[in-house]
Amino acid sequence: MEAQDRIEQLGRVQIFAGLTLPALELISRVTTEEAHPLGTLLFKHGDPGDKLFLILEGRVRISRNVPGMGEEALAIHGPGAIFGEMALLDEAPRSADARVHERCRLLALSKDAFEDLLFLHKDLAYEVLWSVVRMLTGRLRETNDKLTFLSVSGKFS
């Protein structure tokens, strides 16, 4: 994948949206491309979170195994989606499984490389911090709206 394509792909995802072109260039330099066949388990619930993934082609199923019921699909992500981003933000283990649902090409950003980059480039760290804050507040607002709807509709008490 060309460097410019990586930069464009990174600039489209929520966690990096709004970063400057130089910031996206720095991040793109530490990403790697991976290809995986159908059925590949990328990570499982409880694994250490060591990288974020951006889907270039194909689809990935995020799920949890529910005792007595089996696999419960939480989401199926396609091109342009990211998953595993919590691995870059905290030390907690993976919160779900990620399995290739359709042969895919991924752009991976390892936690170690990302942390080294932020340590060496304080301006980048500042930009990423505010981008993450905007992303998290947006998600919190969405959750509040959903909880309000469920409460008002009587589906949640």
WOHU-V334722 format. One record per pair of residues at least 12 apart in sequence whose ideal C-beta (glycine too) atoms are under 7 Angstrom apart, sorted by sequence separation. I is the first residue (numbers start at 1). J is the second residue. If there is no record, write none. Layout:
I_J + I_J
//
This chain:
61_73 + 62_74 + 11_24 + 62_75 + 10_24 + 84_98 + 61_76 + 62_77 + 83_98 + 7_24 + 10_27 + 59_76 + 60_77 + 7_25 + 10_28 + 42_60 + 59_77 + 45_64 + 59_78 + 7_28 + 62_83 + 6_28 + 55_77 + 57_79 + 74_96 + 55_78 + 56_79 + 60_83 + 88_111 + 55_79 + 87_111 + 3_28 + 6_31 + 55_80 + 76_101 + 55_81 + 88_114 + 54_82 + 53_82 + 52_82 + 53_83 + 53_84 + 1_33 + 52_84 + 64_96 + 51_84 + 52_85 + 63_96 + 64_97 + 62_96 + 63_97 + 49_84 + 52_87 + 51_87 + 52_88 + 62_98 + 49_86 + 50_87 + 49_87 + 60_98 + 61_99 + 60_100 + 61_101 + 13_54 + 60_101 + 58_100 + 59_101 + 49_92 + 59_102 + 89_132 + 10_54 + 49_93 + 58_102 + 60_104 + 9_54 + 48_93 + 49_94 + 58_103 + 59_104 + 47_93 + 58_104 + 9_56 + 46_93 + 47_94 + 57_104 + 58_105 + 46_94 + 57_105 + 45_94 + 55_104 + 56_105 + 44_94 + 45_95 + 56_106 + 43_94 + 45_96 + 55_106 + 56_107 + 45_97 + 54_106 + 44_97 + 53_106 + 54_107 + 43_98 + 53_108 + 41_97 + 42_98 + 42_99 + 51_108 + 52_109 + 41_99 + 42_100 + 51_109 + 40_99 + 51_110 + 39_99 + 40_100 + 50_110 + 51_111 + 39_100 + 50_111 + 38_100 + 49_111 + 37_100 + 36_100 + 38_102 + 38_103 + 37_103 + 15_82 + 12_80 + 36_104 + 13_82 + 15_85 + 35_105 + 36_106 + 33_105 + 34_106 + 33_107 + 34_108 + 31_107 + 32_108 + 31_108 + 31_109 + 30_109 + 27_109 + 30_113 + 30_114 + 30_117 + 27_117 + 26_117 + 26_121 + 9_107 + 26_124 + 6_107 + 23_124 + 23_127 + 20_127 + 19_127 + 19_131 + 18_131 + 17_131 + 16_131 + 15_131 + 15_132 + 15_135 + 14_135
//
